[in-house]
């Protein structure tokens, strides 16, 4: 784990807090994760971590090995996480993508 990974997760967490999600960065034993919970529907929760993609660029990832987006694009990553964790009828919900 690098300090950069924690910093990226903290920046993503700040963006998600502004979108009404509860977040917590957890760092231990060389790993860092961002726990994200939809406060309107607490059953909708997930963890996010950082890891390089196949080209070596640092990305956000879901634990089921699905890329979210590059750490350089916090807004796009937050949009994707919001779509995954959004409750039905969420105000301002980003449109689903195929």
PDB file as gemmi writes it, atoms N, CA and C in Angstrom:
CRYST1    1.000    1.000    1.000  90.00  90.00  90.00 P 1                      
ATOM      1  N   UNK A   1       0.853  -1.178   0.000  1.00  0.00           N  
ATOM      2  CA  UNK A   1       0.000   0.000   0.000  1.00  0.00           C  
ATOM      3  C   UNK A   1       0.888   1.227   0.000  1.00  0.00           C  
ATOM      4  N   UNK A   2       0.503   2.188  -0.766  1.00  0.00           N  
ATOM      5  CA  UNK A   2       1.244   3.437  -0.759  1.00  0.00           C  
ATOM      6  C   UNK A   2       0.370   4.527  -0.156  1.00  0.00           C  
ATOM      7  N   UNK A   3       1.015   5.581   0.275  1.00  0.00           N  
ATOM      8  CA  UNK A   3       0.268   6.728   0.769  1.00  0.00           C  
ATOM      9  C   UNK A   3      -0.610   7.274  -0.347  1.00  0.00           C  
ATOM     10  N   UNK A   4      -0.134   7.171  -1.596  1.00  0.00           N  
ATOM     11  CA  UNK A   4      -0.932   7.639  -2.733  1.00  0.00           C  
ATOM     12  C   UNK A   4      -2.268   6.905  -2.813  1.00  0.00           C  
ATOM     13  N   UNK A   5      -2.271   5.589  -2.574  1.00  0.00           N  
ATOM     14  CA  UNK A   5      -3.515   4.817  -2.635  1.00  0.00           C  
ATOM     15  C   UNK A   5      -4.514   5.359  -1.617  1.00  0.00           C  
ATOM     16  N   UNK A   6      -4.074   5.598  -0.409  1.00  0.00           N  
ATOM     17  CA  UNK A   6      -4.955   6.142   0.628  1.00  0.00           C  
ATOM     18  C   UNK A   6      -5.466   7.519   0.213  1.00  0.00           C  
ATOM     19  N   UNK A   7      -4.596   8.349  -0.326  1.00  0.00           N  
ATOM     20  CA  UNK A   7      -4.997   9.680  -0.780  1.00  0.00           C  
ATOM     21  C   UNK A   7      -6.051   9.622  -1.868  1.00  0.00           C  
ATOM     22  N   UNK A   8      -5.880   8.716  -2.822  1.00  0.00           N  
ATOM     23  CA  UNK A   8      -6.873   8.564  -3.898  1.00  0.00           C  
ATOM     24  C   UNK A   8      -8.211   8.108  -3.318  1.00  0.00           C  
ATOM     25  N   UNK A   9      -8.177   7.145  -2.401  1.00  0.00           N  
ATOM     26  CA  UNK A   9      -9.408   6.659  -1.786  1.00  0.00           C  
ATOM     27  C   UNK A   9     -10.082   7.756  -0.963  1.00  0.00           C  
ATOM     28  N   UNK A  10      -9.293   8.564  -0.282  1.00  0.00           N  
ATOM     29  CA  UNK A  10      -9.860   9.672   0.498  1.00  0.00           C  
ATOM     30  C   UNK A  10     -10.532  10.698  -0.414  1.00  0.00           C  
ATOM     31  N   UNK A  11      -9.920  11.008  -1.547  1.00  0.00           N  
ATOM     32  CA  UNK A  11     -10.521  11.959  -2.488  1.00  0.00           C  
ATOM     33  C   UNK A  11     -11.826  11.403  -3.065  1.00  0.00           C  
ATOM     34  N   UNK A  12     -11.818  10.121  -3.396  1.00  0.00           N  
ATOM     35  CA  UNK A  12     -13.042   9.483  -3.879  1.00  0.00           C  
ATOM     36  C   UNK A  12     -14.104   9.498  -2.779  1.00  0.00           C  
ATOM     37  N   UNK A  13     -13.693   9.222  -1.561  1.00  0.00           N  
ATOM     38  CA  UNK A  13     -14.623   9.249  -0.436  1.00  0.00           C  
ATOM     39  C   UNK A  13     -15.248  10.615  -0.237  1.00  0.00           C  
ATOM     40  N   UNK A  14     -14.471  11.656  -0.372  1.00  0.00           N  
ATOM     41  CA  UNK A  14     -15.000  13.011  -0.241  1.00  0.00           C  
ATOM     42  C   UNK A  14     -16.074  13.278  -1.292  1.00  0.00           C  
ATOM     43  N   UNK A  15     -15.823  12.855  -2.520  1.00  0.00           N  
ATOM     44  CA  UNK A  15     -16.809  13.029  -3.593  1.00  0.00           C  
ATOM     45  C   UNK A  15     -18.081  12.244  -3.284  1.00  0.00           C  
ATOM     46  N   UNK A  16     -17.938  11.020  -2.791  1.00  0.00           N  
ATOM     47  CA  UNK A  16     -19.108  10.203  -2.495  1.00  0.00           C  
ATOM     48  C   UNK A  16     -19.887  10.727  -1.291  1.00  0.00           C  
ATOM     49  N   UNK A  17     -19.206  11.306  -0.318  1.00  0.00           N  
ATOM     50  CA  UNK A  17     -19.906  11.915   0.819  1.00  0.00           C  
ATOM     51  C   UNK A  17     -20.805  13.058   0.340  1.00  0.00           C  
ATOM     52  N   UNK A  18     -20.345  13.814  -0.627  1.00  0.00           N  
ATOM     53  CA  UNK A  18     -21.147  14.906  -1.174  1.00  0.00           C  
ATOM     54  C   UNK A  18     -22.388  14.376  -1.888  1.00  0.00           C  
ATOM     55  N   UNK A  19     -22.362  13.098  -2.240  1.00  0.00           N  
ATOM     56  CA  UNK A  19     -23.499  12.456  -2.926  1.00  0.00           C  
ATOM     57  C   UNK A  19     -24.348  11.632  -1.948  1.00  0.00           C  
ATOM     58  N   UNK A  20     -24.188  11.877  -0.658  1.00  0.00           N  
ATOM     59  CA  UNK A  20     -24.985  11.242   0.389  1.00  0.00           C  
ATOM     60  C   UNK A  20     -24.652   9.765   0.606  1.00  0.00           C  
ATOM     61  N   UNK A  21     -23.383   9.423   0.542  1.00  0.00           N  
ATOM     62  CA  UNK A  21     -22.916   8.095   0.905  1.00  0.00           C  
ATOM     63  C   UNK A  21     -22.062   8.204   2.159  1.00  0.00           C  
ATOM     64  N   UNK A  22     -22.090   7.173   2.986  1.00  0.00           N  
ATOM     65  CA  UNK A  22     -21.188   7.098   4.128  1.00  0.00           C  
ATOM     66  C   UNK A  22     -19.937   6.360   3.654  1.00  0.00           C  
ATOM     67  N   UNK A  23     -18.791   6.857   4.042  1.00  0.00           N  
ATOM     68  CA  UNK A  23     -17.530   6.252   3.592  1.00  0.00           C  
ATOM     69  C   UNK A  23     -16.563   6.108   4.764  1.00  0.00           C  
ATOM     70  N   UNK A  24     -15.669   5.150   4.616  1.00  0.00           N  
ATOM     71  CA  UNK A  24     -14.604   4.983   5.601  1.00  0.00           C  
ATOM     72  C   UNK A  24     -13.410   4.322   4.920  1.00  0.00           C  
ATOM     73  N   UNK A  25     -12.256   4.962   5.030  1.00  0.00           N  
ATOM     74  CA  UNK A  25     -11.024   4.374   4.502  1.00  0.00           C  
ATOM     75  C   UNK A  25     -10.456   3.455   5.571  1.00  0.00           C  
ATOM     76  N   UNK A  26     -10.114   2.258   5.162  1.00  0.00           N  
ATOM     77  CA  UNK A  26      -9.493   1.292   6.071  1.00  0.00           C  
ATOM     78  C   UNK A  26      -8.140   0.912   5.491  1.00  0.00           C  
ATOM     79  N   UNK A  27      -7.118   1.089   6.278  1.00  0.00           N  
ATOM     80  CA  UNK A  27      -5.765   0.741   5.830  1.00  0.00           C  
ATOM     81  C   UNK A  27      -5.137  -0.163   6.885  1.00  0.00           C  
ATOM     82  N   UNK A  28      -4.673  -1.317   6.423  1.00  0.00           N  
ATOM     83  CA  UNK A  28      -3.991  -2.231   7.342  1.00  0.00           C  
ATOM     84  C   UNK A  28      -3.160  -3.235   6.558  1.00  0.00           C  
ATOM     85  N   UNK A  29      -2.085  -3.659   7.131  1.00  0.00           N  
ATOM     86  CA  UNK A  29      -1.223  -4.709   6.580  1.00  0.00           C  
ATOM     87  C   UNK A  29      -0.974  -4.577   5.079  1.00  0.00           C  
ATOM     88  N   UNK A  30      -0.646  -3.379   4.639  1.00  0.00           N  
ATOM     89  CA  UNK A  30      -0.286  -3.182   3.237  1.00  0.00           C  
ATOM     90  C   UNK A  30      -1.449  -3.034   2.278  1.00  0.00           C  
ATOM     91  N   UNK A  31      -2.669  -2.976   2.789  1.00  0.00           N  
ATOM     92  CA  UNK A  31      -3.844  -2.838   1.929  1.00  0.00           C  
ATOM     93  C   UNK A  31      -4.690  -1.666   2.393  1.00  0.00           C  
ATOM     94  N   UNK A  32      -5.306  -0.983   1.434  1.00  0.00           N  
ATOM     95  CA  UNK A  32      -6.229   0.102   1.761  1.00  0.00           C  
ATOM     96  C   UNK A  32      -7.514  -0.119   0.977  1.00  0.00           C  
ATOM     97  N   UNK A  33      -8.635   0.125   1.644  1.00  0.00           N  
ATOM     98  CA  UNK A  33      -9.941  -0.002   1.021  1.00  0.00           C  
ATOM     99  C   UNK A  33     -10.831   1.125   1.459  1.00  0.00           C  
ATOM    100  N   UNK A  34     -11.758   1.469   0.599  1.00  0.00           N  
ATOM    101  CA  UNK A  34     -12.781   2.449   0.922  1.00  0.00           C  
ATOM    102  C   UNK A  34     -14.095   1.698   1.043  1.00  0.00           C  
ATOM    103  N   UNK A  35     -14.690   1.721   2.245  1.00  0.00           N  
ATOM    104  CA  UNK A  35     -16.015   1.138   2.430  1.00  0.00           C  
ATOM    105  C   UNK A  35     -17.039   2.224   2.131  1.00  0.00           C  
ATOM    106  N   UNK A  36     -17.990   1.915   1.254  1.00  0.00           N  
ATOM    107  CA  UNK A  36     -19.004   2.874   0.813  1.00  0.00           C  
ATOM    108  C   UNK A  36     -20.373   2.291   1.121  1.00  0.00           C  
ATOM    109  N   UNK A  37     -21.224   3.087   1.789  1.00  0.00           N  
ATOM    110  CA  UNK A  37     -22.573   2.645   2.138  1.00  0.00           C  
ATOM    111  C   UNK A  37     -23.574   3.708   1.723  1.00  0.00           C  
ATOM    112  N   UNK A  38     -24.654   3.279   1.101  1.00  0.00           N  
ATOM    113  CA  UNK A  38     -25.747   4.170   0.760  1.00  0.00           C  
ATOM    114  C   UNK A  38     -26.554   4.377   2.042  1.00  0.00           C  
ATOM    115  N   UNK A  39     -26.533   5.576   2.604  1.00  0.00           N  
ATOM    116  CA  UNK A  39     -27.208   5.821   3.881  1.00  0.00           C  
ATOM    117  C   UNK A  39     -28.731   5.690   3.763  1.00  0.00           C  
ATOM    118  N   UNK A  40     -29.296   5.878   2.579  1.00  0.00           N  
ATOM    119  CA  UNK A  40     -30.735   5.723   2.378  1.00  0.00           C  
ATOM    120  C   UNK A  40     -31.135   4.254   2.267  1.00  0.00           C  
ATOM    121  N   UNK A  41     -30.188   3.392   1.960  1.00  0.00           N  
ATOM    122  CA  UNK A  41     -30.433   1.954   1.816  1.00  0.00           C  
ATOM    123  C   UNK A  41     -29.158   1.224   2.242  1.00  0.00           C  
ATOM    124  N   UNK A  42     -28.932   1.086   3.563  1.00  0.00           N  
ATOM    125  CA  UNK A  42     -27.663   0.551   4.061  1.00  0.00           C  
ATOM    126  C   UNK A  42     -27.283  -0.850   3.569  1.00  0.00           C  
ATOM    127  N   UNK A  43     -28.238  -1.589   3.049  1.00  0.00           N  
ATOM    128  CA  UNK A  43     -27.891  -2.892   2.479  1.00  0.00           C  
ATOM    129  C   UNK A  43     -27.063  -2.734   1.206  1.00  0.00           C  
ATOM    130  N   UNK A  44     -27.112  -1.545   0.616  1.00  0.00           N  
ATOM    131  CA  UNK A  44     -26.330  -1.256  -0.587  1.00  0.00           C  
ATOM    132  C   UNK A  44     -24.978  -0.699  -0.147  1.00  0.00           C  
ATOM    133  N   UNK A  45     -24.024  -1.586  -0.061  1.00  0.00           N  
ATOM    134  CA  UNK A  45     -22.680  -1.213   0.401  1.00  0.00           C  
ATOM    135  C   UNK A  45     -21.657  -2.016  -0.382  1.00  0.00           C  
ATOM    136  N   UNK A  46     -20.482  -1.437  -0.520  1.00  0.00           N  
ATOM    137  CA  UNK A  46     -19.409  -2.118  -1.252  1.00  0.00           C  
ATOM    138  C   UNK A  46     -18.080  -1.557  -0.819  1.00  0.00           C  
ATOM    139  N   UNK A  47     -17.045  -2.306  -1.116  1.00  0.00           N  
ATOM    140  CA  UNK A  47     -15.674  -1.858  -0.887  1.00  0.00           C  
ATOM    141  C   UNK A  47     -15.038  -1.513  -2.219  1.00  0.00           C  
ATOM    142  N   UNK A  48     -14.111  -0.575  -2.179  1.00  0.00           N  
ATOM    143  CA  UNK A  48     -13.383  -0.131  -3.370  1.00  0.00           C  
ATOM    144  C   UNK A  48     -11.906  -0.111  -3.002  1.00  0.00           C  
ATOM    145  N   UNK A  49     -11.059  -0.547  -3.910  1.00  0.00           N  
ATOM    146  CA  UNK A  49      -9.626  -0.475  -3.685  1.00  0.00           C  
ATOM    147  C   UNK A  49      -8.930   0.027  -4.936  1.00  0.00           C  
ATOM    148  N   UNK A  50      -7.645   0.302  -4.828  1.00  0.00           N  
ATOM    149  CA  UNK A  50      -6.857   0.733  -5.985  1.00  0.00           C  
ATOM    150  C   UNK A  50      -5.879  -0.369  -6.367  1.00  0.00           C  
ATOM    151  N   UNK A  51      -5.651  -0.479  -7.660  1.00  0.00           N  
ATOM    152  CA  UNK A  51      -4.670  -1.423  -8.194  1.00  0.00           C  
ATOM    153  C   UNK A  51      -4.375  -1.005  -9.629  1.00  0.00           C  
ATOM    154  N   UNK A  52      -3.214  -1.391 -10.130  1.00  0.00           N  
ATOM    155  CA  UNK A  52      -2.908  -1.053 -11.524  1.00  0.00           C  
ATOM    156  C   UNK A  52      -3.737  -1.875 -12.501  1.00  0.00           C  
ATOM    157  N   UNK A  53      -4.031  -1.267 -13.656  1.00  0.00           N  
ATOM    158  CA  UNK A  53      -4.679  -2.018 -14.731  1.00  0.00           C  
ATOM    159  C   UNK A  53      -3.595  -2.734 -15.526  1.00  0.00           C  
ATOM    160  N   UNK A  54      -3.970  -3.342 -16.622  1.00  0.00           N  
ATOM    161  CA  UNK A  54      -3.003  -4.125 -17.405  1.00  0.00           C  
ATOM    162  C   UNK A  54      -1.888  -3.271 -18.007  1.00  0.00           C  
ATOM    163  N   UNK A  55      -2.122  -1.955 -18.120  1.00  0.00           N  
ATOM    164  CA  UNK A  55      -1.095  -1.052 -18.633  1.00  0.00           C  
ATOM    165  C   UNK A  55      -0.250  -0.427 -17.527  1.00  0.00           C  
ATOM    166  N   UNK A  56      -0.580  -0.760 -16.269  1.00  0.00           N  
ATOM    167  CA  UNK A  56       0.169  -0.219 -15.148  1.00  0.00           C  
ATOM    168  C   UNK A  56      -0.371   1.075 -14.580  1.00  0.00           C  
ATOM    169  N   UNK A  57      -1.497   1.583 -15.147  1.00  0.00           N  
ATOM    170  CA  UNK A  57      -2.120   2.801 -14.631  1.00  0.00           C  
ATOM    171  C   UNK A  57      -2.960   2.453 -13.413  1.00  0.00           C  
ATOM    172  N   UNK A  58      -2.956   3.322 -12.405  1.00  0.00           N  
ATOM    173  CA  UNK A  58      -3.691   3.066 -11.176  1.00  0.00           C  
ATOM    174  C   UNK A  58      -5.174   3.342 -11.374  1.00  0.00           C  
ATOM    175  N   UNK A  59      -6.005   2.378 -11.019  1.00  0.00           N  
ATOM    176  CA  UNK A  59      -7.459   2.450 -11.159  1.00  0.00           C  
ATOM    177  C   UNK A  59      -8.126   2.126  -9.836  1.00  0.00           C  
ATOM    178  N   UNK A  60      -9.402   2.542  -9.720  1.00  0.00           N  
ATOM    179  CA  UNK A  60     -10.270   2.064  -8.651  1.00  0.00           C  
ATOM    180  C   UNK A  60     -10.901   0.764  -9.132  1.00  0.00           C  
ATOM    181  N   UNK A  61     -11.106  -0.188  -8.194  1.00  0.00           N  
ATOM    182  CA  UNK A  61     -11.666  -1.496  -8.530  1.00  0.00           C  
ATOM    183  C   UNK A  61     -12.698  -1.911  -7.492  1.00  0.00           C  
ATOM    184  N   UNK A  62     -13.712  -2.667  -7.939  1.00  0.00           N  
ATOM    185  CA  UNK A  62     -14.589  -3.379  -7.025  1.00  0.00           C  
ATOM    186  C   UNK A  62     -13.898  -4.689  -6.657  1.00  0.00           C  
ATOM    187  N   UNK A  63     -14.227  -5.293  -5.519  1.00  0.00           N  
ATOM    188  CA  UNK A  63     -13.543  -6.523  -5.111  1.00  0.00           C  
ATOM    189  C   UNK A  63     -13.789  -7.723  -6.020  1.00  0.00           C  
ATOM    190  N   UNK A  64     -14.821  -7.675  -6.845  1.00  0.00           N  
ATOM    191  CA  UNK A  64     -15.058  -8.799  -7.741  1.00  0.00           C  
ATOM    192  C   UNK A  64     -14.276  -8.630  -9.046  1.00  0.00           C  
ATOM    193  N   UNK A  65     -13.166  -7.915  -8.954  1.00  0.00           N  
ATOM    194  CA  UNK A  65     -12.208  -7.703 -10.040  1.00  0.00           C  
ATOM    195  C   UNK A  65     -12.821  -6.970 -11.232  1.00  0.00           C  
ATOM    196  N   UNK A  66     -13.668  -6.009 -10.933  1.00  0.00           N  
ATOM    197  CA  UNK A  66     -14.273  -5.181 -11.967  1.00  0.00           C  
ATOM    198  C   UNK A  66     -13.719  -3.771 -11.840  1.00  0.00           C  
ATOM    199  N   UNK A  67     -13.116  -3.254 -12.909  1.00  0.00           N  
ATOM    200  CA  UNK A  67     -12.573  -1.898 -12.846  1.00  0.00           C  
ATOM    201  C   UNK A  67     -13.686  -0.855 -12.773  1.00  0.00           C  
ATOM    202  N   UNK A  68     -13.424   0.188 -11.993  1.00  0.00           N  
ATOM    203  CA  UNK A  68     -14.368   1.292 -11.854  1.00  0.00           C  
ATOM    204  C   UNK A  68     -13.937   2.448 -12.743  1.00  0.00           C  
ATOM    205  N   UNK A  69     -12.677   2.814 -12.670  1.00  0.00           N  
ATOM    206  CA  UNK A  69     -12.155   3.904 -13.476  1.00  0.00           C  
ATOM    207  C   UNK A  69     -10.810   4.343 -12.955  1.00  0.00           C  
ATOM    208  N   UNK A  70     -10.091   5.133 -13.742  1.00  0.00           N  
ATOM    209  CA  UNK A  70      -8.761   5.584 -13.335  1.00  0.00           C  
ATOM    210  C   UNK A  70      -8.845   6.544 -12.144  1.00  0.00           C  
ATOM    211  N   UNK A  71      -7.839   6.497 -11.285  1.00  0.00           N  
ATOM    212  CA  UNK A  71      -7.836   7.367 -10.101  1.00  0.00           C  
ATOM    213  C   UNK A  71      -7.759   8.833 -10.498  1.00  0.00           C  
ATOM    214  N   UNK A  72      -7.341   9.114 -11.709  1.00  0.00           N  
ATOM    215  CA  UNK A  72      -7.252  10.502 -12.180  1.00  0.00           C  
ATOM    216  C   UNK A  72      -8.627  11.101 -12.471  1.00  0.00           C  
ATOM    217  N   UNK A  73      -9.671  10.281 -12.556  1.00  0.00           N  
ATOM    218  CA  UNK A  73     -11.013  10.769 -12.872  1.00  0.00           C  
ATOM    219  C   UNK A  73     -11.976  10.417 -11.738  1.00  0.00           C  
ATOM    220  N   UNK A  74     -11.885  11.166 -10.652  1.00  0.00           N  
ATOM    221  CA  UNK A  74     -12.687  10.930  -9.457  1.00  0.00           C  
ATOM    222  C   UNK A  74     -14.184  11.021  -9.774  1.00  0.00           C  
ATOM    223  N   UNK A  75     -14.583  12.004 -10.571  1.00  0.00           N  
ATOM    224  CA  UNK A  75     -16.008  12.194 -10.873  1.00  0.00           C  
ATOM    225  C   UNK A  75     -16.581  10.980 -11.587  1.00  0.00           C  
ATOM    226  N   UNK A  76     -15.900  10.478 -12.598  1.00  0.00           N  
ATOM    227  CA  UNK A  76     -16.397   9.313 -13.336  1.00  0.00           C  
ATOM    228  C   UNK A  76     -16.453   8.083 -12.435  1.00  0.00           C  
ATOM    229  N   UNK A  77     -15.460   7.905 -11.577  1.00  0.00           N  
ATOM    230  CA  UNK A  77     -15.462   6.764 -10.652  1.00  0.00           C  
ATOM    231  C   UNK A  77     -16.636   6.878  -9.684  1.00  0.00           C  
ATOM    232  N   UNK A  78     -16.875   8.065  -9.143  1.00  0.00           N  
ATOM    233  CA  UNK A  78     -17.998   8.270  -8.223  1.00  0.00           C  
ATOM    234  C   UNK A  78     -19.328   8.038  -8.938  1.00  0.00           C  
ATOM    235  N   UNK A  79     -19.434   8.465 -10.198  1.00  0.00           N  
ATOM    236  CA  UNK A  79     -20.654   8.229 -10.974  1.00  0.00           C  
ATOM    237  C   UNK A  79     -20.939   6.735 -11.073  1.00  0.00           C  
ATOM    238  N   UNK A  80     -19.914   5.963 -11.360  1.00  0.00           N  
ATOM    239  CA  UNK A  80     -20.093   4.508 -11.531  1.00  0.00           C  
ATOM    240  C   UNK A  80     -20.489   3.859 -10.211  1.00  0.00           C  
ATOM    241  N   UNK A  81     -19.828   4.238  -9.133  1.00  0.00           N  
ATOM    242  CA  UNK A  81     -20.155   3.679  -7.825  1.00  0.00           C  
ATOM    243  C   UNK A  81     -21.572   4.060  -7.437  1.00  0.00           C  
ATOM    244  N   UNK A  82     -21.954   5.293  -7.720  1.00  0.00           N  
ATOM    245  CA  UNK A  82     -23.318   5.738  -7.401  1.00  0.00           C  
ATOM    246  C   UNK A  82     -24.344   4.905  -8.151  1.00  0.00           C  
ATOM    247  N   UNK A  83     -24.098   4.601  -9.406  1.00  0.00           N  
ATOM    248  CA  UNK A  83     -25.029   3.771 -10.180  1.00  0.00           C  
ATOM    249  C   UNK A  83     -25.156   2.378  -9.563  1.00  0.00           C  
ATOM    250  N   UNK A  84     -24.043   1.818  -9.121  1.00  0.00           N  
ATOM    251  CA  UNK A  84     -24.056   0.471  -8.545  1.00  0.00           C  
ATOM    252  C   UNK A  84     -24.795   0.454  -7.208  1.00  0.00           C  
ATOM    253  N   UNK A  85     -24.627   1.496  -6.406  1.00  0.00           N  
ATOM    254  CA  UNK A  85     -25.182   1.511  -5.052  1.00  0.00           C  
ATOM    255  C   UNK A  85     -26.446   2.362  -4.898  1.00  0.00           C  
ATOM    256  N   UNK A  86     -27.019   2.831  -5.984  1.00  0.00           N  
ATOM    257  CA  UNK A  86     -28.188   3.711  -5.909  1.00  0.00           C  
ATOM    258  C   UNK A  86     -29.456   2.920  -5.629  1.00  0.00           C  
ATOM    259  N   UNK A  87     -30.269   3.452  -4.718  1.00  0.00           N  
ATOM    260  CA  UNK A  87     -31.576   2.866  -4.456  1.00  0.00           C  
ATOM    261  C   UNK A  87     -32.544   3.303  -5.553  1.00  0.00           C  
ATOM    262  N   UNK A  88     -33.617   2.569  -5.713  1.00  0.00           N  
ATOM    263  CA  UNK A  88     -34.631   2.910  -6.700  1.00  0.00           C  
ATOM    264  C   UNK A  88     -35.205   4.284  -6.360  1.00  0.00           C  
ATOM    265  N   UNK A  89     -35.326   5.139  -7.368  1.00  0.00           N  
ATOM    266  CA  UNK A  89     -35.891   6.465  -7.180  1.00  0.00           C  
ATOM    267  C   UNK A  89     -34.935   7.470  -6.570  1.00  0.00           C  
ATOM    268  N   UNK A  90     -33.659   7.170  -6.557  1.00  0.00           N  
ATOM    269  CA  UNK A  90     -32.673   8.085  -5.981  1.00  0.00           C  
ATOM    270  C   UNK A  90     -32.689   9.410  -6.733  1.00  0.00           C  
ATOM    271  N   UNK A  91     -32.893  10.544  -6.039  1.00  0.00           N  
ATOM    272  CA  UNK A  91     -32.869  11.837  -6.715  1.00  0.00           C  
ATOM    273  C   UNK A  91     -31.493  12.100  -7.329  1.00  0.00           C  
ATOM    274  N   UNK A  92     -31.486  12.581  -8.554  1.00  0.00           N  
ATOM    275  CA  UNK A  92     -30.231  12.909  -9.207  1.00  0.00           C  
ATOM    276  C   UNK A  92     -29.418  11.697  -9.610  1.00  0.00           C  
ATOM    277  N   UNK A  93     -30.035  10.528  -9.583  1.00  0.00           N  
ATOM    278  CA  UNK A  93     -29.328   9.300  -9.929  1.00  0.00           C  
ATOM    279  C   UNK A  93     -28.817   9.377 -11.357  1.00  0.00           C  
ATOM    280  N   UNK A  94     -27.558   9.026 -11.520  1.00  0.00           N  
ATOM    281  CA  UNK A  94     -26.968   9.011 -12.858  1.00  0.00           C  
ATOM    282  C   UNK A  94     -27.646   7.904 -13.671  1.00  0.00           C  
ATOM    283  N   UNK A  95     -27.894   8.122 -14.951  1.00  0.00           N  
ATOM    284  CA  UNK A  95     -28.533   7.085 -15.777  1.00  0.00           C  
ATOM    285  C   UNK A  95     -27.657   5.862 -15.869  1.00  0.00           C  
ATOM    286  N   UNK A  96     -28.304   4.706 -15.878  1.00  0.00           N  
ATOM    287  CA  UNK A  96     -27.570   3.445 -15.984  1.00  0.00           C  
ATOM    288  C   UNK A  96     -26.946   3.315 -17.362  1.00  0.00           C  
ATOM    289  N   UNK A  97     -25.790   2.682 -17.388  1.00  0.00           N  
ATOM    290  CA  UNK A  97     -25.131   2.424 -18.662  1.00  0.00           C  
ATOM    291  C   UNK A  97     -25.131   0.929 -18.903  1.00  0.00           C  
ATOM    292  N   UNK A  98     -25.191   0.522 -20.148  1.00  0.00           N  
ATOM    293  CA  UNK A  98     -25.211  -0.923 -20.441  1.00  0.00           C  
ATOM    294  C   UNK A  98     -23.924  -1.592 -20.071  1.00  0.00           C  
TER     295      UNK A  98                                                      
END                                                                             
